[in-house]
Amino acid sequence: MSAVTTTLMSDEPPNPNDHFFTQAAHAGDDADPPEGRPVSPPIYPAVTYTYDDMQDLSGVLHGERSGYVYSRYGSPTVSALEEAVASLENAEGAIAFSSGMAALHCAFIQSGITPDGPIIAAQDLYGATHALLAQIFAMYDKRPVHYVDMSDAAAVKFSIEHYAPRAVLMEMISNPLLKVPDLPQIAEWTHAAGATLIVDGTFASPYLIRVLKHGADLVVHSGTKYLGGHGDVMAGVIATDARRAGGLRELIKYYGSNLGPFEAWILLRGLKTLALRMRQHCANALRVAQWLSDQASISKVIYPGLPDHPQHAIACRLFRENSFGGVVAFELRDAGETEVFRFMEALKLIRTGTSLGDVGSLLVYPAQSSHYYLSPEERHRQGIGDGLARLSVGIEDAADIIADLQQALNTVH
């Protein structure tokens, strides 16, 4: 026990000169660690770390030995999360960020994308990703971003060979149209062109597919979604090889977009049930998609697990057996914003919210949320109709989810 703690526990009467301010400021600093190893990873909120030997401190500061000096450079709790994600992705390293968008931004920079360097991007990207690309290149008139339908193999091959991009960006399951690109084939074309392949794996999670194994160079996750799974943390993670992970760690020091220890701990806790949650998400989503397909009030159902999905065969080849994700998109027949809003307002179990991957089901209207950044013309060009809704199917009883959809549809048709 430290001398400071011993003084505080003394039975002597208070003394106005007993250095109470100093004792209060440092009491417990040198508390001995527990003899047993904690079952749950502890939280280390410390910003600064100190060393008795200045050579040790210097070595950590200059990367000559492992350790921690300042939380923007890393912390034990964040490191535990990064090691967990790297393990799930079979990656050499992983870096945690304050949000998925921060992770994407740093992925672009680490991949050498510059305003005058071409990039091939998926046509139906998440709206905020589309906006990020547009804002980065807004002041330039060279139009270096070339959008392509990643499900059109011929168009992807032509674009990569013709534009010689520095990077190719795609989503493993696209938002919100749930397209599934042929990852190994696109990786082959990308690397033949000397480019970097960035894959947003948020909708799939490493439970469905470990994309690095199939040729991706970096996989980006919005940890806010399936990795966390409970709608209570915002985070982003990139998993990649050791060289790129090292570069990203240097970037995060200067951009300051690192994840805090409390958020890292919450995300790490969520990862422990990822497999259980994803198994239920996928099973429920398939049942909901099959039921929606039989409803006269629904004109289209999009889900990779349905045999009529254009990339169903690719999904069966690349994804975990009988696992196609937890998101279902569908169009209300002859509906626009007014009808979709009425349908959403009638829901009782399913909540309306602009995220996905929570244990509870969430429904969103892409035209007014994730893809609000795009003009109506651009949304329609991508295939996002005025009646399209996106349902993140939760882990509730599938029968209850279906019953809620049924009663809400009855209010519209």
Sequence and secondary structure as in RCSB ss.txt:
>XXXX:A:sequence
MSAVTTTLMSDEPPNPNDHFFTQAAHAGDDADPPEGRPVSPPIYPAVTYTYDDMQDLSGVLHGERSGYVYSRYGS
PTVSALEEAVASLENAEGAIAFSSGMAALHCAFIQSGITPDGPIIAAQDLYGATHALLAQIFAMYDKRPVHYVDM
SDAAAVKFSIEHYAPRAVLMEMISNPLLKVPDLPQIAEWTHAAGATLIVDGTFASPYLIRVLKHGADLVVHSGTK
YLGGHGDVMAGVIATDARRAGGLRELIKYYGSNLGPFEAWILLRGLKTLALRMRQHCANALRVAQWLSDQASISK
VIYPGLPDHPQHAIACRLFRENSFGGVVAFELRDAGETEVFRFMEALKLIRTGTSLGDVGSLLVYPAQSSHYYLS
PEERHRQGIGDGLARLSVGIEDAADIIADLQQALNTVH
>XXXX:A:secstr
  HHHHHHT  S   TTS HHHHHHHTTTT    SS  SS      SB   SSHHHHHHHHTTSS   SBTTT  
HHHHHHHHHHHHHTT SEEEEESSHHHHHHHHHHHTT  TTS EEEETT  HHHHHHHHHHTTT SS  EEEE T
T HHHHHHHHHHH  SEEEEESS TTT     HHHHHHHHHHTT EEEEE TTTHHHH  GGGGT SEEEEETTT
TTT SS    EEEEE HHHHHHHHHHHHHH  B  HHHHHHHHHHHTTHHHHHHHHHHHHHHHHHHHHT TTEEE
EE TTSTTSTTHHHHHHHS TT   SEEEEEETT  HHHHHHHHHH SSSEE S    SS EEE GGGTTTTTS 
HHHHHHHT  TTEEEEE  SS HHHHHHHHHHHHHTT 
